[in-house]
Amino acid sequence: MEVQMADDVLTILSRITTVSDLTQAFSDEDQCRCLLEAMVWPRGRICPACG
């Protein structure tokens, strides 16, 4: 599952209530990267200096 939008990330993170949920949300390297990137760059990876 590719995470693209900040709302999707907030939905996924809001559903994490147990360690099992956390393990599933960050189940593999690609999913983990997508979630972390969406948290850091909610509108995509955009340069703050030049856009």
mmCIF entry with sequence, helices, sheets and N, C-alpha, C, O atoms, coordinates in Angstrom:
data_MODEL
# 
_entry.id   MODEL 
# 
_entity.id                         1 
_entity.type                       polymer 
_entity.pdbx_number_of_molecules   1 
# 
_entity_poly.entity_id                      1 
_entity_poly.type                           'polypeptide(L)' 
_entity_poly.nstd_linkage                   no 
_entity_poly.nstd_monomer                   no 
_entity_poly.pdbx_seq_one_letter_code       MEVQMADDVLTILSRITTVSDLTQAFSDEDQCRCLLEAMVWPRGRICPACG 
_entity_poly.pdbx_seq_one_letter_code_can   MEVQMADDVLTILSRITTVSDLTQAFSDEDQCRCLLEAMVWPRGRICPACG 
_entity_poly.pdbx_strand_id                 A 
# 
loop_
_entity_poly_seq.entity_id 
_entity_poly_seq.num 
_entity_poly_seq.mon_id 
_entity_poly_seq.hetero 
1 1  MET n 
1 2  GLU n 
1 3  VAL n 
1 4  GLN n 
1 5  MET n 
1 6  ALA n 
1 7  ASP n 
1 8  ASP n 
1 9  VAL n 
1 10 LEU n 
1 11 THR n 
1 12 ILE n 
1 13 LEU n 
1 14 SER n 
1 15 ARG n 
1 16 ILE n 
1 17 THR n 
1 18 THR n 
1 19 VAL n 
1 20 SER n 
1 21 ASP n 
1 22 LEU n 
1 23 THR n 
1 24 GLN n 
1 25 ALA n 
1 26 PHE n 
1 27 SER n 
1 28 ASP n 
1 29 GLU n 
1 30 ASP n 
1 31 GLN n 
1 32 CYS n 
1 33 ARG n 
1 34 CYS n 
1 35 LEU n 
1 36 LEU n 
1 37 GLU n 
1 38 ALA n 
1 39 MET n 
1 40 VAL n 
1 41 TRP n 
1 42 PRO n 
1 43 ARG n 
1 44 GLY n 
1 45 ARG n 
1 46 ILE n 
1 47 CYS n 
1 48 PRO n 
1 49 ALA n 
1 50 CYS n 
1 51 GLY n 
# 
_struct_asym.id          A 
_struct_asym.entity_id   1 
# 
loop_
_struct_conf.conf_type_id 
_struct_conf.id 
_struct_conf.pdbx_PDB_helix_id 
_struct_conf.beg_label_comp_id 
_struct_conf.beg_label_asym_id 
_struct_conf.beg_label_seq_id 
_struct_conf.pdbx_beg_PDB_ins_code 
_struct_conf.end_label_comp_id 
_struct_conf.end_label_asym_id 
_struct_conf.end_label_seq_id 
_struct_conf.pdbx_end_PDB_ins_code 
_struct_conf.beg_auth_comp_id 
_struct_conf.beg_auth_asym_id 
_struct_conf.beg_auth_seq_id 
_struct_conf.end_auth_comp_id 
_struct_conf.end_auth_asym_id 
_struct_conf.end_auth_seq_id 
_struct_conf.pdbx_PDB_helix_class 
_struct_conf.details 
_struct_conf.pdbx_PDB_helix_length 
HELX_P HELX_P1 AA1 ALA A 6  ? SER A 14 ? ALA A 6  SER A 14 1 ? 9  
HELX_P HELX_P2 AA2 VAL A 19 ? ALA A 25 ? VAL A 19 ALA A 25 1 ? 7  
HELX_P HELX_P3 AA3 GLU A 29 ? VAL A 40 ? GLU A 29 VAL A 40 1 ? 12 
# 
_struct_conf_type.id          HELX_P 
_struct_conf_type.criteria    ? 
_struct_conf_type.reference   ? 
# 
loop_
_atom_site.group_PDB 
_atom_site.id 
_atom_site.type_symbol 
_atom_site.label_atom_id 
_atom_site.label_alt_id 
_atom_site.label_comp_id 
_atom_site.label_asym_id 
_atom_site.label_entity_id 
_atom_site.label_seq_id 
_atom_site.pdbx_PDB_ins_code 
_atom_site.Cartn_x 
_atom_site.Cartn_y 
_atom_site.Cartn_z 
_atom_site.occupancy 
_atom_site.B_iso_or_equiv 
_atom_site.pdbx_formal_charge 
_atom_site.auth_seq_id 
_atom_site.auth_comp_id 
_atom_site.auth_asym_id 
_atom_site.auth_atom_id 
_atom_site.pdbx_PDB_model_num 
ATOM 1   N N  . MET A 1 1  ? 0.841  -1.178 0.000  1.00 0.00 ? 1  MET A N  1 
ATOM 2   C CA . MET A 1 1  ? 0.000  0.000  0.000  1.00 0.00 ? 1  MET A CA 1 
ATOM 3   C C  . MET A 1 1  ? 0.886  1.241  0.000  1.00 0.00 ? 1  MET A C  1 
ATOM 4   O O  . MET A 1 1  ? 1.665  1.453  0.929  1.00 0.00 ? 1  MET A O  1 
ATOM 5   N N  . GLU A 1 2  ? 0.768  2.036  -1.014 1.00 0.00 ? 2  GLU A N  1 
ATOM 6   C CA . GLU A 1 2  ? 1.547  3.266  -1.129 1.00 0.00 ? 2  GLU A CA 1 
ATOM 7   C C  . GLU A 1 2  ? 0.803  4.388  -0.417 1.00 0.00 ? 2  GLU A C  1 
ATOM 8   O O  . GLU A 1 2  ? -0.374 4.625  -0.688 1.00 0.00 ? 2  GLU A O  1 
ATOM 9   N N  . VAL A 1 3  ? 1.474  5.068  0.480  1.00 0.00 ? 3  VAL A N  1 
ATOM 10  C CA . VAL A 1 3  ? 0.847  6.171  1.204  1.00 0.00 ? 3  VAL A CA 1 
ATOM 11  C C  . VAL A 1 3  ? 1.215  7.468  0.505  1.00 0.00 ? 3  VAL A C  1 
ATOM 12  O O  . VAL A 1 3  ? 2.396  7.774  0.343  1.00 0.00 ? 3  VAL A O  1 
ATOM 13  N N  . GLN A 1 4  ? 0.221  8.225  0.092  1.00 0.00 ? 4  GLN A N  1 
ATOM 14  C CA . GLN A 1 4  ? 0.455  9.448  -0.670 1.00 0.00 ? 4  GLN A CA 1 
ATOM 15  C C  . GLN A 1 4  ? 0.015  10.704 0.086  1.00 0.00 ? 4  GLN A C  1 
ATOM 16  O O  . GLN A 1 4  ? 0.700  11.724 0.015  1.00 0.00 ? 4  GLN A O  1 
ATOM 17  N N  . MET A 1 5  ? -1.078 10.659 0.787  1.00 0.00 ? 5  MET A N  1 
ATOM 18  C CA . MET A 1 5  ? -1.659 11.860 1.359  1.00 0.00 ? 5  MET A CA 1 
ATOM 19  C C  . MET A 1 5  ? -1.519 11.882 2.867  1.00 0.00 ? 5  MET A C  1 
ATOM 20  O O  . MET A 1 5  ? -1.508 10.840 3.523  1.00 0.00 ? 5  MET A O  1 
ATOM 21  N N  . ALA A 1 6  ? -1.410 13.101 3.412  1.00 0.00 ? 6  ALA A N  1 
ATOM 22  C CA . ALA A 1 6  ? -1.276 13.250 4.860  1.00 0.00 ? 6  ALA A CA 1 
ATOM 23  C C  . ALA A 1 6  ? -2.482 12.689 5.597  1.00 0.00 ? 6  ALA A C  1 
ATOM 24  O O  . ALA A 1 6  ? -2.331 12.119 6.677  1.00 0.00 ? 6  ALA A O  1 
ATOM 25  N N  . ASP A 1 7  ? -3.690 12.842 5.027  1.00 0.00 ? 7  ASP A N  1 
ATOM 26  C CA . ASP A 1 7  ? -4.885 12.306 5.666  1.00 0.00 ? 7  ASP A CA 1 
ATOM 27  C C  . ASP A 1 7  ? -4.811 10.796 5.802  1.00 0.00 ? 7  ASP A C  1 
ATOM 28  O O  . ASP A 1 7  ? -5.226 10.241 6.819  1.00 0.00 ? 7  ASP A O  1 
ATOM 29  N N  . ASP A 1 8  ? -4.280 10.125 4.776  1.00 0.00 ? 8  ASP A N  1 
ATOM 30  C CA . ASP A 1 8  ? -4.122 8.674  4.833  1.00 0.00 ? 8  ASP A CA 1 
ATOM 31  C C  . ASP A 1 8  ? -3.186 8.292  5.973  1.00 0.00 ? 8  ASP A C  1 
ATOM 32  O O  . ASP A 1 8  ? -3.450 7.344  6.712  1.00 0.00 ? 8  ASP A O  1 
ATOM 33  N N  . VAL A 1 9  ? -2.104 9.027  6.110  1.00 0.00 ? 9  VAL A N  1 
ATOM 34  C CA . VAL A 1 9  ? -1.129 8.741  7.164  1.00 0.00 ? 9  VAL A CA 1 
ATOM 35  C C  . VAL A 1 9  ? -1.763 8.953  8.527  1.00 0.00 ? 9  VAL A C  1 
ATOM 36  O O  . VAL A 1 9  ? -1.597 8.125  9.422  1.00 0.00 ? 9  VAL A O  1 
ATOM 37  N N  . LEU A 1 10 ? -2.484 10.047 8.696  1.00 0.00 ? 10 LEU A N  1 
ATOM 38  C CA . LEU A 1 10 ? -3.142 10.302 9.974  1.00 0.00 ? 10 LEU A CA 1 
ATOM 39  C C  . LEU A 1 10 ? -4.149 9.213  10.301 1.00 0.00 ? 10 LEU A C  1 
ATOM 40  O O  . LEU A 1 10 ? -4.277 8.811  11.458 1.00 0.00 ? 10 LEU A O  1 
ATOM 41  N N  . THR A 1 11 ? -4.854 8.739  9.306  1.00 0.00 ? 11 THR A N  1 
ATOM 42  C CA . THR A 1 11 ? -5.814 7.650  9.519  1.00 0.00 ? 11 THR A CA 1 
ATOM 43  C C  . THR A 1 11 ? -5.095 6.387  9.965  1.00 0.00 ? 11 THR A C  1 
ATOM 44  O O  . THR A 1 11 ? -5.501 5.740  10.931 1.00 0.00 ? 11 THR A O  1 
ATOM 45  N N  . ILE A 1 12 ? -4.029 6.040  9.262  1.00 0.00 ? 12 ILE A N  1 
ATOM 46  C CA . ILE A 1 12 ? -3.264 4.844  9.614  1.00 0.00 ? 12 ILE A CA 1 
ATOM 47  C C  . ILE A 1 12 ? -2.695 4.968  11.024 1.00 0.00 ? 12 ILE A C  1 
ATOM 48  O O  . ILE A 1 12 ? -2.820 4.046  11.829 1.00 0.00 ? 12 ILE A O  1 
ATOM 49  N N  . LEU A 1 13 ? -2.068 6.114  11.325 1.00 0.00 ? 13 LEU A N  1 
ATOM 50  C CA . LEU A 1 13 ? -1.454 6.291  12.634 1.00 0.00 ? 13 LEU A CA 1 
ATOM 51  C C  . LEU A 1 13 ? -2.497 6.337  13.751 1.00 0.00 ? 13 LEU A C  1 
ATOM 52  O O  . LEU A 1 13 ? -2.229 5.870  14.858 1.00 0.00 ? 13 LEU A O  1 
ATOM 53  N N  . SER A 1 14 ? -3.674 6.887  13.482 1.00 0.00 ? 14 SER A N  1 
ATOM 54  C CA . SER A 1 14 ? -4.698 6.964  14.522 1.00 0.00 ? 14 SER A CA 1 
ATOM 55  C C  . SER A 1 14 ? -5.263 5.590  14.875 1.00 0.00 ? 14 SER A C  1 
ATOM 56  O O  . SER A 1 14 ? -5.829 5.405  15.952 1.00 0.00 ? 14 SER A O  1 
ATOM 57  N N  . ARG A 1 15 ? -5.110 4.642  13.980 1.00 0.00 ? 15 ARG A N  1 
ATOM 58  C CA . ARG A 1 15 ? -5.606 3.280  14.236 1.00 0.00 ? 15 ARG A CA 1 
ATOM 59  C C  . ARG A 1 15 ? -4.605 2.425  15.016 1.00 0.00 ? 15 ARG A C  1 
ATOM 60  O O  . ARG A 1 15 ? -4.932 1.309  15.419 1.00 0.00 ? 15 ARG A O  1 
ATOM 61  N N  . ILE A 1 16 ? -3.412 2.926  15.227 1.00 0.00 ? 16 ILE A N  1 
ATOM 62  C CA . ILE A 1 16 ? -2.398 2.162  15.955 1.00 0.00 ? 16 ILE A CA 1 
ATOM 63  C C  . ILE A 1 16 ? -2.653 2.309  17.452 1.00 0.00 ? 16 ILE A C  1 
ATOM 64  O O  . ILE A 1 16 ? -2.505 3.391  18.021 1.00 0.00 ? 16 ILE A O  1 
ATOM 65  N N  . THR A 1 17 ? -3.041 1.195  18.078 1.00 0.00 ? 17 THR A N  1 
ATOM 66  C CA . THR A 1 17 ? -3.292 1.207  19.521 1.00 0.00 ? 17 THR A CA 1 
ATOM 67  C C  . THR A 1 17 ? -2.515 0.120  20.249 1.00 0.00 ? 17 THR A C  1 
ATOM 68  O O  . THR A 1 17 ? -2.430 0.130  21.477 1.00 0.00 ? 17 THR A O  1 
ATOM 69  N N  . THR A 1 18 ? -1.949 -0.816 19.497 1.00 0.00 ? 18 THR A N  1 
ATOM 70  C CA . THR A 1 18 ? -1.189 -1.904 20.126 1.00 0.00 ? 18 THR A CA 1 
ATOM 71  C C  . THR A 1 18 ? 0.136  -2.081 19.389 1.00 0.00 ? 18 THR A C  1 
ATOM 72  O O  . THR A 1 18 ? 0.341  -1.536 18.304 1.00 0.00 ? 18 THR A O  1 
ATOM 73  N N  . VAL A 1 19 ? 1.002  -2.833 19.985 1.00 0.00 ? 19 VAL A N  1 
ATOM 74  C CA . VAL A 1 19 ? 2.272  -3.151 19.342 1.00 0.00 ? 19 VAL A CA 1 
ATOM 75  C C  . VAL A 1 19 ? 2.030  -3.931 18.051 1.00 0.00 ? 19 VAL A C  1 
ATOM 76  O O  . VAL A 1 19 ? 2.741  -3.745 17.064 1.00 0.00 ? 19 VAL A O  1 
ATOM 77  N N  . SER A 1 20 ? 1.044  -4.787 18.064 1.00 0.00 ? 20 SER A N  1 
ATOM 78  C CA . SER A 1 20 ? 0.696  -5.545 16.873 1.00 0.00 ? 20 SER A CA 1 
ATOM 79  C C  . SER A 1 20 ? 0.257  -4.616 15.741 1.00 0.00 ? 20 SER A C  1 
ATOM 80  O O  . SER A 1 20 ? 0.634  -4.827 14.588 1.00 0.00 ? 20 SER A O  1 
ATOM 81  N N  . ASP A 1 21 ? -0.537 -3.590 16.059 1.00 0.00 ? 21 ASP A N  1 
ATOM 82  C CA . ASP A 1 21 ? -0.948 -2.604 15.060 1.00 0.00 ? 21 ASP A CA 1 
ATOM 83  C C  . ASP A 1 21 ? 0.262  -1.857 14.510 1.00 0.00 ? 21 ASP A C  1 
ATOM 84  O O  . ASP A 1 21 ? 0.354  -1.609 13.308 1.00 0.00 ? 21 ASP A O  1 
ATOM 85  N N  . LEU A 1 22 ? 1.179  -1.502 15.391 1.00 0.00 ? 22 LEU A N  1 
ATOM 86  C CA . LEU A 1 22 ? 2.394  -0.797 14.986 1.00 0.00 ? 22 LEU A CA 1 
ATOM 87  C C  . LEU A 1 22 ? 3.235  -1.652 14.055 1.00 0.00 ? 22 LEU A C  1 
ATOM 88  O O  . LEU A 1 22 ? 3.740  -1.175 13.038 1.00 0.00 ? 22 LEU A O  1 
ATOM 89  N N  . THR A 1 23 ? 3.380  -2.923 14.413 1.00 0.00 ? 23 THR A N  1 
ATOM 90  C CA . THR A 1 23 ? 4.139  -3.855 13.590 1.00 0.00 ? 23 THR A CA 1 
ATOM 91  C C  . THR A 1 23 ? 3.514  -4.007 12.215 1.00 0.00 ? 23 THR A C  1 
ATOM 92  O O  . THR A 1 23 ? 4.225  -4.090 11.213 1.00 0.00 ? 23 THR A O  1 
ATOM 93  N N  . GLN A 1 24 ? 2.199  -4.044 12.160 1.00 0.00 ? 24 GLN A N  1 
ATOM 94  C CA . GLN A 1 24 ? 1.506  -4.185 10.883 1.00 0.00 ? 24 GLN A CA 1 
ATOM 95  C C  . GLN A 1 24 ? 1.618  -2.900 10.056 1.00 0.00 ? 24 GLN A C  1 
ATOM 96  O O  . GLN A 1 24 ? 1.831  -2.972 8.846  1.00 0.00 ? 24 GLN A O  1 
ATOM 97  N N  . ALA A 1 25 ? 1.481  -1.735 10.680 1.00 0.00 ? 25 ALA A N  1 
ATOM 98  C CA . ALA A 1 25 ? 1.550  -0.464 9.960  1.00 0.00 ? 25 ALA A CA 1 
ATOM 99  C C  . ALA A 1 25 ? 2.923  -0.250 9.334  1.00 0.00 ? 25 ALA A C  1 
ATOM 100 O O  . ALA A 1 25 ? 3.037  0.285  8.231  1.00 0.00 ? 25 ALA A O  1 
ATOM 101 N N  . PHE A 1 26 ? 3.955  -0.670 10.043 1.00 0.00 ? 26 PHE A N  1 
ATOM 102 C CA . PHE A 1 26 ? 5.324  -0.538 9.551  1.00 0.00 ? 26 PHE A CA 1 
ATOM 103 C C  . PHE A 1 26 ? 5.868  -1.923 9.200  1.00 0.00 ? 26 PHE A C  1 
ATOM 104 O O  . PHE A 1 26 ? 6.963  -2.301 9.617  1.00 0.00 ? 26 PHE A O  1 
ATOM 105 N N  . SER A 1 27 ? 5.088  -2.661 8.433  1.00 0.00 ? 27 SER A N  1 
ATOM 106 C CA . SER A 1 27 ? 5.341  -4.077 8.195  1.00 0.00 ? 27 SER A CA 1 
ATOM 107 C C  . SER A 1 27 ? 6.557  -4.393 7.335  1.00 0.00 ? 27 SER A C  1 
ATOM 108 O O  . SER A 1 27 ? 7.181  -5.439 7.511  1.00 0.00 ? 27 SER A O  1 
ATOM 109 N N  . ASP A 1 28 ? 6.898  -3.517 6.422  1.00 0.00 ? 28 ASP A N  1 
ATOM 110 C CA . ASP A 1 28 ? 8.075  -3.770 5.605  1.00 0.00 ? 28 ASP A CA 1 
ATOM 111 C C  . ASP A 1 28 ? 8.776  -2.446 5.317  1.00 0.00 ? 28 ASP A C  1 
ATOM 112 O O  . ASP A 1 28 ? 8.257  -1.377 5.639  1.00 0.00 ? 28 ASP A O  1 
ATOM 113 N N  . GLU A 1 29 ? 9.937  -2.523 4.721  1.00 0.00 ? 29 GLU A N  1 
ATOM 114 C CA . GLU A 1 29 ? 10.759 -1.344 4.513  1.00 0.00 ? 29 GLU A CA 1 
ATOM 115 C C  . GLU A 1 29 ? 10.059 -0.302 3.647  1.00 0.00 ? 29 GLU A C  1 
ATOM 116 O O  . GLU A 1 29 ? 10.126 0.889  3.948  1.00 0.00 ? 29 GLU A O  1 
ATOM 117 N N  . ASP A 1 30 ? 9.394  -0.724 2.587  1.00 0.00 ? 30 ASP A N  1 
ATOM 118 C CA . ASP A 1 30 ? 8.715  0.224  1.699  1.00 0.00 ? 30 ASP A CA 1 
ATOM 119 C C  . ASP A 1 30 ? 7.565  0.930  2.405  1.00 0.00 ? 30 ASP A C  1 
ATOM 120 O O  . ASP A 1 30 ? 7.404  2.143  2.276  1.00 0.00 ? 30 ASP A O  1 
ATOM 121 N N  . GLN A 1 31 ? 6.767  0.174  3.150  1.00 0.00 ? 31 GLN A N  1 
ATOM 122 C CA . GLN A 1 31 ? 5.651  0.760  3.886  1.00 0.00 ? 31 GLN A CA 1 
ATOM 123 C C  . GLN A 1 31 ? 6.162  1.736  4.937  1.00 0.00 ? 31 GLN A C  1 
ATOM 124 O O  . GLN A 1 31 ? 5.609  2.823  5.101  1.00 0.00 ? 31 GLN A O  1 
ATOM 125 N N  . CYS A 1 32 ? 7.202  1.353  5.637  1.00 0.00 ? 32 CYS A N  1 
ATOM 126 C CA . CYS A 1 32 ? 7.793  2.210  6.659  1.00 0.00 ? 32 CYS A CA 1 
ATOM 127 C C  . CYS A 1 32 ? 8.299  3.506  6.029  1.00 0.00 ? 32 CYS A C  1 
ATOM 128 O O  . CYS A 1 32 ? 8.037  4.590  6.550  1.00 0.00 ? 32 CYS A O  1 
ATOM 129 N N  . ARG A 1 33 ? 9.012  3.403  4.927  1.00 0.00 ? 33 ARG A N  1 
ATOM 130 C CA . ARG A 1 33 ? 9.539  4.575  4.227  1.00 0.00 ? 33 ARG A CA 1 
ATOM 131 C C  . ARG A 1 33 ? 8.409  5.486  3.782  1.00 0.00 ? 33 ARG A C  1 
ATOM 132 O O  . ARG A 1 33 ? 8.493  6.702  3.957  1.00 0.00 ? 33 ARG A O  1 
ATOM 133 N N  . CYS A 1 34 ? 7.357  4.924  3.211  1.00 0.00 ? 34 CYS A N  1 
ATOM 134 C CA . CYS A 1 34 ? 6.221  5.716  2.742  1.00 0.00 ? 34 CYS A CA 1 
ATOM 135 C C  . CYS A 1 34 ? 5.550  6.475  3.882  1.00 0.00 ? 34 CYS A C  1 
ATOM 136 O O  . CYS A 1 34 ? 5.244  7.660  3.753  1.00 0.00 ? 34 CYS A O  1 
ATOM 137 N N  . LEU A 1 35 ? 5.322  5.785  4.996  1.00 0.00 ? 35 LEU A N  1 
ATOM 138 C CA . LEU A 1 35 ? 4.686  6.444  6.140  1.00 0.00 ? 35 LEU A CA 1 
ATOM 139 C C  . LEU A 1 35 ? 5.572  7.547  6.713  1.00 0.00 ? 35 LEU A C  1 
ATOM 140 O O  . LEU A 1 35 ? 5.095  8.645  6.997  1.00 0.00 ? 35 LEU A O  1 
ATOM 141 N N  . LEU A 1 36 ? 6.849  7.257  6.880  1.00 0.00 ? 36 LEU A N  1 
ATOM 142 C CA . LEU A 1 36 ? 7.755  8.262  7.439  1.00 0.00 ? 36 LEU A CA 1 
ATOM 143 C C  . LEU A 1 36 ? 7.899  9.463  6.508  1.00 0.00 ? 36 LEU A C  1 
ATOM 144 O O  . LEU A 1 36 ? 7.904  10.603 6.971  1.00 0.00 ? 36 LEU A O  1 
ATOM 145 N N  . GLU A 1 37 ? 8.016  9.223  5.207  1.00 0.00 ? 37 GLU A N  1 
ATOM 146 C CA . GLU A 1 37 ? 8.107  10.327 4.244  1.00 0.00 ? 37 GLU A CA 1 
ATOM 147 C C  . GLU A 1 37 ? 6.835  11.162 4.274  1.00 0.00 ? 37 GLU A C  1 
ATOM 148 O O  . GLU A 1 37 ? 6.903  12.390 4.215  1.00 0.00 ? 37 GLU A O  1 
ATOM 149 N N  . ALA A 1 38 ? 5.689  10.525 4.363  1.00 0.00 ? 38 ALA A N  1 
ATOM 150 C CA . ALA A 1 38 ? 4.425  11.258 4.405  1.00 0.00 ? 38 ALA A CA 1 
ATOM 151 C C  . ALA A 1 38 ? 4.288  12.081 5.683  1.00 0.00 ? 38 ALA A C  1 
ATOM 152 O O  . ALA A 1 38 ? 3.658  13.138 5.679  1.00 0.00 ? 38 ALA A O  1 
ATOM 153 N N  . MET A 1 39 ? 4.876  11.597 6.775  1.00 0.00 ? 39 MET A N  1 
ATOM 154 C CA . MET A 1 39 ? 4.840  12.365 8.015  1.00 0.00 ? 39 MET A CA 1 
ATOM 155 C C  . MET A 1 39 ? 5.775  13.576 7.934  1.00 0.00 ? 39 MET A C  1 
ATOM 156 O O  . MET A 1 39 ? 5.438  14.655 8.421  1.00 0.00 ? 39 MET A O  1 
ATOM 157 N N  . VAL A 1 40 ? 6.936  13.397 7.327  1.00 0.00 ? 40 VAL A N  1 
ATOM 158 C CA . VAL A 1 40 ? 7.912  14.482 7.232  1.00 0.00 ? 40 VAL A CA 1 
ATOM 159 C C  . VAL A 1 40 ? 7.522  15.473 6.142  1.00 0.00 ? 40 VAL A C  1 
ATOM 160 O O  . VAL A 1 40 ? 7.632  16.685 6.329  1.00 0.00 ? 40 VAL A O  1 
ATOM 161 N N  . TRP A 1 41 ? 7.068  14.960 5.009  1.00 0.00 ? 41 TRP A N  1 
ATOM 162 C CA . TRP A 1 41 ? 6.711  15.792 3.850  1.00 0.00 ? 41 TRP A CA 1 
ATOM 163 C C  . TRP A 1 41 ? 5.255  15.516 3.468  1.00 0.00 ? 41 TRP A C  1 
ATOM 164 O O  . TRP A 1 41 ? 5.015  14.788 2.505  1.00 0.00 ? 41 TRP A O  1 
ATOM 165 N N  . PRO A 1 42 ? 4.279  16.070 4.187  1.00 0.00 ? 42 PRO A N  1 
ATOM 166 C CA . PRO A 1 42 ? 2.879  15.756 3.929  1.00 0.00 ? 42 PRO A CA 1 
ATOM 167 C C  . PRO A 1 42 ? 2.399  16.161 2.531  1.00 0.00 ? 42 PRO A C  1 
ATOM 168 O O  . PRO A 1 42 ? 1.438  15.582 2.024  1.00 0.00 ? 42 PRO A O  1 
ATOM 169 N N  . ARG A 1 43 ? 3.046  17.135 1.904  1.00 0.00 ? 43 ARG A N  1 
ATOM 170 C CA . ARG A 1 43 ? 2.662  17.547 0.552  1.00 0.00 ? 43 ARG A CA 1 
ATOM 171 C C  . ARG A 1 43 ? 3.635  17.018 -0.493 1.00 0.00 ? 43 ARG A C  1 
ATOM 172 O O  . ARG A 1 43 ? 3.679  17.528 -1.612 1.00 0.00 ? 43 ARG A O  1 
ATOM 173 N N  . GLY A 1 44 ? 4.407  16.013 -0.142 1.00 0.00 ? 44 GLY A N  1 
ATOM 174 C CA . GLY A 1 44 ? 5.404  15.454 -1.050 1.00 0.00 ? 44 GLY A CA 1 
ATOM 175 C C  . GLY A 1 44 ? 6.776  16.062 -0.773 1.00 0.00 ? 44 GLY A C  1 
ATOM 176 O O  . GLY A 1 44 ? 6.908  17.036 -0.032 1.00 0.00 ? 44 GLY A O  1 
ATOM 177 N N  . ARG A 1 45 ? 7.787  15.464 -1.385 1.00 0.00 ? 45 ARG A N  1 
ATOM 178 C CA . ARG A 1 45 ? 9.155  15.953 -1.166 1.00 0.00 ? 45 ARG A CA 1 
ATOM 179 C C  . ARG A 1 45 ? 9.376  17.191 -2.028 1.00 0.00 ? 45 ARG A C  1 
ATOM 180 O O  . ARG A 1 45 ? 9.723  17.105 -3.206 1.00 0.00 ? 45 ARG A O  1 
ATOM 181 N N  . ILE A 1 46 ? 9.161  18.349 -1.396 1.00 0.00 ? 46 ILE A N  1 
ATOM 182 C CA . ILE A 1 46 ? 9.297  19.621 -2.090 1.00 0.00 ? 46 ILE A CA 1 
ATOM 183 C C  . ILE A 1 46 ? 10.390 20.424 -1.395 1.00 0.00 ? 46 ILE A C  1 
ATOM 184 O O  . ILE A 1 46 ? 10.400 20.541 -0.169 1.00 0.00 ? 46 ILE A O  1 
ATOM 185 N N  . CYS A 1 47 ? 11.303 20.973 -2.178 1.00 0.00 ? 47 CYS A N  1 
ATOM 186 C CA . CYS A 1 47 ? 12.375 21.792 -1.625 1.00 0.00 ? 47 CYS A CA 1 
ATOM 187 C C  . CYS A 1 47 ? 11.781 23.056 -1.007 1.00 0.00 ? 47 CYS A C  1 
ATOM 188 O O  . CYS A 1 47 ? 11.049 23.781 -1.681 1.00 0.00 ? 47 CYS A O  1 
ATOM 189 N N  . PRO A 1 48 ? 12.086 23.336 0.277  1.00 0.00 ? 48 PRO A N  1 
ATOM 190 C CA . PRO A 1 48 ? 11.528 24.535 0.905  1.00 0.00 ? 48 PRO A CA 1 
ATOM 191 C C  . PRO A 1 48 ? 12.112 25.830 0.327  1.00 0.00 ? 48 PRO A C  1 
ATOM 192 O O  . PRO A 1 48 ? 11.502 26.894 0.432  1.00 0.00 ? 48 PRO A O  1 
ATOM 193 N N  . ALA A 1 49 ? 13.282 25.732 -0.276 1.00 0.00 ? 49 ALA A N  1 
ATOM 194 C CA . ALA A 1 49 ? 13.925 26.941 -0.836 1.00 0.00 ? 49 ALA A CA 1 
ATOM 195 C C  . ALA A 1 49 ? 13.379 27.291 -2.209 1.00 0.00 ? 49 ALA A C  1 
ATOM 196 O O  . ALA A 1 49 ? 13.079 28.456 -2.470 1.00 0.00 ? 49 ALA A O  1 
ATOM 197 N N  . CYS A 1 50 ? 13.245 26.315 -3.087 1.00 0.00 ? 50 CYS A N  1 
ATOM 198 C CA . CYS A 1 50 ? 12.875 26.638 -4.466 1.00 0.00 ? 50 CYS A CA 1 
ATOM 199 C C  . CYS A 1 50 ? 11.514 26.073 -4.900 1.00 0.00 ? 50 CYS A C  1 
ATOM 200 O O  . CYS A 1 50 ? 11.009 26.386 -5.978 1.00 0.00 ? 50 CYS A O  1 
ATOM 201 N N  . GLY A 1 51 ? 10.942 25.238 -4.035 1.00 0.00 ? 51 GLY A N  1 
ATOM 202 C CA . GLY A 1 51 ? 9.622  24.667 -4.363 1.00 0.00 ? 51 GLY A CA 1 
ATOM 203 C C  . GLY A 1 51 ? 9.740  23.550 -5.339 1.00 0.00 ? 51 GLY A C  1 
ATOM 204 O O  . GLY A 1 51 ? 8.732  22.957 -5.724 1.00 0.00 ? 51 GLY A O  1 
# 
